[in-house]
Amino acid sequence: MSDSAGWVPVAHACRTCGGRVFKQATGYWCGGCNARSEGTPSPICGCGIKMAGRQAFHCAANPAPNAQAPHSIVIQRGPAPVMPGARLGQR
């Protein structure tokens, strides 16, 4: 996809290339490798990686951007932390 007009960056990173994921009404798109999904970002982002049927990784803000890892959103090991007051199944 060469025209990114109308695509909004979201807090997800592509599981294939580590690029930033963007959202539009029709679905999600990786700005790095052009991977696409409809409905949810999990088919292309780190949040969708599972091991033994459980979420094994999650997308999060990079806690320490540097020259080796400059991306603002990265894929981290483990399920996403539960936010206080969040209801089960909500994101």
Residue, then its C-alpha position, 0 to 999 in steps of 0.5 A: m500500500s503506497d497511499s497511507a491517507g486515512w490510516v491512524p497509528v495504533a499501539h500494535a507492532c507487526r509480528t512479521c517485521g516489527g513495523r507500526v500497525f495502522k487502523q482504518a475503517t476497513g481493517y489494519w495494515c502494517g506500514g513496514c511489510n504491508a500485512r493486512s487484517e480485518g476486524t482485529p489487529s491480532p492476525i498481524c500483530g504481536c498480541g496474536i502470537k499464542m503458545a499452547g493456546r495462550q497469549a504468549f506476547h503483547c504489544a506495548a510502548n517501548p520502555a527504552p527506545n535506543a539506536q538498536a530498538p528505535h520503534s515506539i511500539v514493541i512486542q514483549r513476552g507474556p500476556a498483556p498486563v491487566m489494567p485495574g478496573a478492566r473487565l475480562g475480555q476488554r481491550 
